[in-house]
Amino acid sequence: MDPTEDFEVKLVIGGRAQGKLAYVMGQYPNAHVINGAEALQNAAWETAREGADALEGQGTQGISLWDHFHEFVKAGLSEGKEPQELWELTKRRMEELQELVVILCDEIGNGIVPMEREERTWREETGRLLCKIAAEADSVERVFCGIPTLIKRRVRIRLIRHGKTPGNEEKRYIGRTDESLTENGRSELAGKQYPAPALLFSSPMKRCLESCECLWPGRKPVVIPELREIDFGLFEGKNYQELNGNAAYQAWIDSGGNMSFPEGEDRAAFQARGLSGFRQAIDRIRREGVTDAAMVVHGGIIMGILLETCGGNYYDYMIPNGEGYLLTLDLMPGEYRIAGAERL
């Protein structure tokens, strides 16, 4: 499963008779339920597809509940299917629907280890399949005594660089200088079709705030001061031609762009500041429970975030004005992990 696919997957686990189905049906009362071994049959999924289409025709999201996933595994193993076959079938079933699929599974790996080899194999392979599903799912919850606990929530954040300013068009180093967008920069942004996010964040600088207004008119962003651009020091406001022959500039070029800017901001300190702002945004996303956000910031901020979260080289993540990356994160209690990053 790919994090950019159209379908959404939720995994709900818990002990037997702990209220999983009642909890999920309370959220999705019109969902079509597929029980255990039924999932091995094409007819069950054709019916689910028809049900999802009918709900869409009524203006409601198509939803299928795949209950008793552990029984699906048991039936598949009994038919002689290999674990990899069951995983491929699981992926294919969900991809066929291209809607919301909620998988419910009993926790069967606890307690006394069974004497029978088949029972041990069933427990082990169910656990392995659940690990694969959980790694790719949009959310994972555990229900105990009817009370859900969120284990993981997948979040998608669009990191978008602001539109062009006069300094950008003249290829100048523009950091602390608080420029507005050019008319060309505004018109280029007006042609973008980025989805409206549930939460919008921005640098406090004019070029980012104006870019937010161009992309989503009337939308007020959450401003995070730590997301402002780096101070280029002596290079601020100058371009390559004006700095050509400058000894300090040549030394910076020779360092591969890794030296601090003379009388400017240390790059390591800048990256730490940007990451602090990014974590503030993550905290806000976590508190509000949203799964889709956007950040309109500066090229250097995007480069620093992606370097820290994805590795590689700082300059691997240079991006033109108005473009950006889709960053996919898995939020868990007290931490987050990167699930993927790709160009928008």
C-alpha positions as CSV (number, residue, x, y, z in Angstrom):
1,M,0.0,0.0,0.0
2,D,1.2,3.4,-0.9
3,P,0.6,6.5,1.4
4,T,-0.6,8.5,-1.6
5,E,-3.3,6.0,-2.6
6,D,-6.9,7.1,-2.7
7,F,-8.2,4.5,-0.3
8,E,-7.9,4.8,3.5
9,V,-7.2,2.0,5.9
10,K,-7.9,1.8,9.6
11,L,-6.9,-1.1,11.8
12,V,-8.8,-1.7,15.1
13,I,-7.5,-4.5,17.4
14,G,-8.5,-5.7,20.8
15,G,-9.4,-8.8,22.8
16,R,-12.5,-10.9,22.1
17,A,-15.8,-9.3,23.0
18,Q,-14.1,-6.0,23.9
19,G,-16.5,-3.8,21.8
20,K,-14.5,-3.3,18.6
21,L,-17.4,-3.8,16.2
22,A,-19.8,-1.7,18.3
23,Y,-17.2,1.1,18.5
24,V,-16.6,1.2,14.7
25,M,-20.3,0.8,13.8
26,G,-21.0,3.8,16.1
27,Q,-18.7,5.8,13.8
28,Y,-19.9,4.3,10.5
29,P,-23.5,3.0,10.9
30,N,-23.9,2.6,7.2
31,A,-20.8,0.5,6.6
32,H,-20.9,-2.8,4.8
33,V,-19.6,-5.7,7.0
34,I,-17.4,-8.5,5.5
35,N,-16.9,-11.3,8.0
36,G,-13.7,-13.3,8.3
37,A,-13.4,-16.0,5.7
38,E,-15.9,-14.2,3.4
39,A,-13.0,-12.0,2.4
40,L,-11.5,-15.0,0.5
41,Q,-14.5,-14.9,-1.9
42,N,-14.7,-12.4,-4.8
43,A,-18.4,-12.1,-4.4
44,A,-18.1,-10.6,-0.9
45,W,-15.9,-7.8,-2.3
46,E,-18.2,-7.2,-5.3
47,T,-21.1,-6.7,-2.9
48,A,-18.9,-4.3,-0.8
49,R,-18.0,-2.3,-3.9
50,E,-21.7,-2.1,-4.9
51,G,-22.5,-0.9,-1.3
52,A,-19.8,1.7,-1.4
53,D,-21.0,3.0,-4.8
54,A,-24.6,3.2,-3.4
55,L,-23.4,5.3,-0.4
56,E,-21.4,7.6,-2.7
57,G,-24.6,8.1,-4.7
58,Q,-26.2,9.3,-1.6
59,G,-23.4,11.7,-0.9
60,T,-21.8,9.5,1.9
61,Q,-18.3,8.0,1.9
62,G,-18.2,4.3,0.9
63,I,-17.1,2.2,3.9
64,S,-16.4,-1.5,4.4
65,L,-15.7,-3.2,7.7
66,W,-13.5,-6.2,7.4
67,D,-14.4,-8.0,10.7
68,H,-12.6,-11.0,12.2
69,F,-9.5,-10.6,10.1
70,H,-7.9,-13.4,12.2
71,E,-10.6,-15.8,10.8
72,F,-9.7,-14.8,7.3
73,V,-6.1,-15.8,8.0
74,K,-7.1,-19.1,9.5
75,A,-9.3,-20.0,6.5
76,G,-6.6,-19.0,4.1
77,L,-3.9,-21.1,5.8
78,S,-6.4,-24.0,5.9
79,E,-6.8,-23.7,2.1
80,G,-3.0,-24.0,1.8
81,K,-2.3,-20.4,1.0
82,E,1.1,-19.1,1.8
83,P,1.4,-16.0,4.2
84,Q,2.7,-13.9,1.3
85,E,-0.3,-14.9,-0.8
86,L,-2.6,-13.7,2.1
87,W,-0.7,-10.4,2.3
88,E,-1.0,-9.8,-1.5
89,L,-4.7,-10.7,-1.3
90,T,-5.2,-8.3,1.6
91,K,-3.6,-5.5,-0.4
92,R,-5.5,-6.3,-3.5
93,R,-8.9,-6.4,-1.7
94,M,-8.4,-2.9,-0.2
95,E,-7.0,-1.4,-3.5
96,E,-10.1,-2.7,-5.3
97,L,-12.4,-0.7,-3.1
98,Q,-10.5,2.5,-3.2
99,E,-12.5,3.7,-0.2
100,L,-12.3,3.5,3.5
101,V,-11.6,0.0,4.8
102,V,-11.7,-0.7,8.5
103,I,-10.0,-3.9,9.6
104,L,-11.0,-5.4,12.9
105,C,-9.0,-8.2,14.4
106,D,-8.9,-10.1,17.7
107,E,-5.7,-10.2,19.6
108,I,-4.9,-13.9,19.5
109,G,-1.1,-13.9,20.3
110,N,-1.4,-13.8,24.1
111,G,-1.9,-16.6,26.7
112,I,-0.7,-20.2,26.6
113,V,1.1,-21.3,23.5
114,P,-1.0,-23.9,21.7
115,M,0.3,-27.5,21.4
116,E,-0.9,-27.8,17.9
117,R,1.4,-26.6,15.2
118,E,-1.4,-25.3,13.0
119,E,-2.7,-23.1,15.9
120,R,0.8,-21.7,16.5
121,T,1.3,-21.0,12.8
122,W,-2.1,-19.2,12.7
123,R,-1.3,-17.0,15.7
124,E,2.2,-16.1,14.3
125,E,1.1,-15.4,10.8
126,T,-1.8,-13.3,12.0
127,G,0.6,-11.2,14.0
128,R,3.0,-10.8,11.1
129,L,0.2,-9.7,8.8
130,L,-1.1,-7.2,11.4
131,C,2.4,-5.7,11.6
132,K,2.4,-5.2,7.9
133,I,-1.1,-3.6,7.9
134,A,-0.3,-1.4,10.9
135,A,2.9,-0.1,9.1
136,E,0.8,1.1,6.2
137,A,-2.5,1.9,7.8
138,D,-3.8,5.5,8.2
139,S,-4.7,4.8,11.8
140,V,-4.3,2.0,14.4
141,E,-6.5,1.8,17.5
142,R,-6.9,-0.7,20.3
143,V,-10.3,-1.2,22.0
144,F,-10.5,-2.4,25.6
145,C,-13.8,-2.6,27.4
146,G,-15.3,-0.5,24.6
147,I,-12.8,2.3,25.1
148,P,-10.5,3.1,22.2
149,T,-6.9,4.1,22.5
150,L,-5.1,5.7,19.5
151,I,-1.8,4.0,18.7
152,K,-1.0,5.6,15.4
153,R,-2.4,8.3,13.0
154,R,-1.0,9.0,9.6
155,V,-0.7,12.7,8.7
156,R,0.1,14.3,5.4
157,I,1.8,17.7,5.3
158,R,2.5,19.7,2.2
159,L,5.7,21.8,2.5
160,I,5.3,24.6,0.0
161,R,7.9,27.3,-0.8
162,H,6.5,30.8,-1.1
163,G,6.1,32.6,-4.4
164,K,8.7,34.7,-6.2
165,T,9.9,38.0,-4.8
166,P,11.9,40.7,-6.6
167,G,15.1,39.3,-5.0
168,N,14.2,35.8,-6.1
169,E,13.7,36.9,-9.7
170,E,17.1,38.6,-9.6
171,K,18.7,35.5,-7.9
172,R,19.7,37.4,-4.8
173,Y,20.2,35.9,-1.3
174,I,17.0,37.0,0.4
175,G,16.7,35.9,4.0
176,R,15.9,38.5,6.7
177,T,14.8,41.0,4.0
178,D,11.0,41.1,4.3
179,E,10.0,41.3,0.6
180,S,6.5,41.0,-0.9
181,L,5.7,38.9,-3.9
182,T,6.0,40.2,-7.4
183,E,3.0,40.2,-9.7
184,N,4.6,37.3,-11.6
185,G,4.9,35.4,-8.3
186,R,1.3,36.0,-7.5
187,S,0.0,34.9,-10.9
188,E,2.1,31.7,-10.7
189,L,0.7,30.8,-7.3
190,A,-2.8,31.5,-8.6
191,G,-2.4,28.7,-11.1
192,K,-1.5,26.1,-8.4
193,Q,-4.2,23.6,-7.4
194,Y,-3.1,22.5,-3.9
195,P,-5.9,21.0,-1.8
196,A,-7.2,23.1,1.1
197,P,-5.6,21.8,4.3
198,A,-7.3,21.2,7.6
199,L,-4.5,23.2,9.2
200,L,-2.4,25.9,7.6
201,F,0.9,27.1,9.0
202,S,3.2,30.0,7.8
203,S,6.4,31.8,8.4
204,P,5.7,35.3,9.7
205,M,7.4,36.9,6.7
206,K,5.3,38.8,4.1
207,R,6.2,36.6,1.2
208,C,4.8,33.5,3.0
209,L,1.7,35.2,4.3
210,E,0.9,36.7,0.9
211,S,1.5,33.2,-0.7
212,C,-1.1,31.7,1.7
213,E,-3.6,34.3,0.6
214,C,-2.9,33.6,-3.1
215,L,-3.2,29.8,-2.6
216,W,-6.2,29.9,-0.2
217,P,-7.9,33.3,-0.3
218,G,-9.4,34.4,3.1
219,R,-7.7,31.6,5.0
220,K,-5.8,32.8,8.1
221,P,-2.7,30.7,8.8
222,V,-1.2,29.7,12.1
223,V,2.0,31.8,12.2
224,I,5.1,30.2,13.7
225,P,8.0,32.7,14.2
226,E,10.7,30.0,14.1
227,L,9.8,29.2,10.5
228,R,11.3,32.5,9.2
229,E,14.2,32.3,6.7
230,I,17.9,32.3,7.5
231,D,19.9,35.6,7.9
232,F,22.5,35.5,5.0
233,G,24.6,38.1,6.8
234,L,27.1,39.9,4.4
235,F,25.5,38.1,1.5
236,E,22.0,39.4,2.2
237,G,20.4,41.1,-0.8
238,K,23.3,40.3,-3.2
239,N,23.6,37.9,-6.1
240,Y,26.4,35.8,-7.5
241,Q,27.6,38.5,-9.9
242,E,27.9,41.1,-7.1
243,L,29.7,38.6,-4.8
244,N,32.1,37.3,-7.5
245,G,35.6,37.9,-6.3
246,N,34.6,38.3,-2.6
247,A,37.0,36.2,-0.6
248,A,34.4,35.3,2.1
249,Y,32.0,34.3,-0.6
250,Q,34.6,32.1,-2.3
251,A,35.4,30.4,0.9
252,W,31.7,29.7,1.4
253,I,31.5,28.3,-2.1
254,D,34.6,26.1,-1.5
255,S,33.0,24.7,1.6
256,G,30.1,23.3,-0.5
257,G,27.8,25.9,1.2
258,N,28.4,24.3,4.6
259,M,30.1,27.3,6.3
260,S,28.2,29.8,8.3
261,F,27.3,33.0,6.6
262,P,29.7,35.8,7.6
263,E,27.9,38.0,10.2
264,G,24.8,36.0,9.5
265,E,23.1,33.0,11.0
266,D,24.9,29.7,11.7
267,R,23.3,27.0,9.5
268,A,23.1,24.4,12.3
269,A,21.4,27.0,14.5
270,F,19.0,27.8,11.7
271,Q,18.1,24.2,11.1
272,A,17.5,23.7,14.8
273,R,15.2,26.7,14.9
274,G,13.3,25.5,11.8
275,L,12.9,22.0,13.3
276,S,11.6,23.6,16.5
277,G,8.9,25.4,14.4
278,F,8.1,22.2,12.6
279,R,7.6,20.4,15.9
280,Q,5.3,23.1,17.1
281,A,3.2,22.5,14.0
282,I,3.2,18.7,14.7
283,D,2.1,19.4,18.3
284,R,-0.8,21.5,17.0
285,I,-1.7,18.9,14.4
286,R,-1.7,16.2,17.2
287,R,-3.9,18.3,19.5
288,E,-6.5,19.1,16.9
289,G,-6.6,15.5,15.5
290,V,-6.3,16.5,11.8
291,T,-4.7,14.3,9.2
292,D,-3.9,17.0,6.5
293,A,-1.9,20.2,6.8
294,A,0.2,22.6,4.8
295,M,3.1,24.8,5.7
296,V,4.0,27.8,3.5
297,V,7.6,28.6,4.3
298,H,11.1,29.2,2.8
299,G,13.3,27.0,0.8
300,G,15.9,26.7,3.6
301,I,13.3,25.7,6.1
302,I,12.0,22.9,3.8
303,M,15.6,21.7,3.1
304,G,16.3,21.6,6.9
305,I,13.1,19.7,7.7
306,L,13.7,17.1,5.0
307,L,17.4,16.7,5.8
308,E,16.5,15.9,9.4
309,T,13.5,13.6,8.7
310,C,14.6,11.9,5.5
311,G,18.4,12.1,5.5
312,G,20.6,12.7,2.4
313,N,22.2,16.0,1.6
314,Y,20.9,19.5,2.5
315,Y,21.0,20.7,-1.1
316,D,19.2,17.6,-2.4
317,Y,15.9,19.3,-1.3
318,M,16.2,22.6,-3.1
319,I,12.9,23.5,-4.6
320,P,11.6,26.3,-7.0
321,N,9.2,29.0,-5.7
322,G,5.6,27.8,-5.4
323,E,6.6,24.1,-5.4
324,G,7.2,21.7,-2.6
325,Y,7.0,18.2,-1.0
326,L,4.3,16.0,0.4
327,L,5.6,14.6,3.7
328,T,3.8,11.7,5.2
329,L,4.2,11.1,9.0
330,D,3.0,8.5,11.4
331,L,2.1,10.1,14.7
332,M,2.3,7.9,17.8
333,P,2.2,8.8,21.5
334,G,5.1,11.1,22.2
335,E,6.8,10.6,18.8
336,Y,6.5,10.6,15.0
337,R,8.1,8.6,12.2
338,I,8.5,9.4,8.5
339,A,6.5,7.2,6.2
340,G,7.5,9.0,2.9
341,A,8.3,12.2,1.1
342,E,7.8,13.1,-2.6
343,R,7.6,16.1,-4.8
344,L,4.3,17.7,-5.3
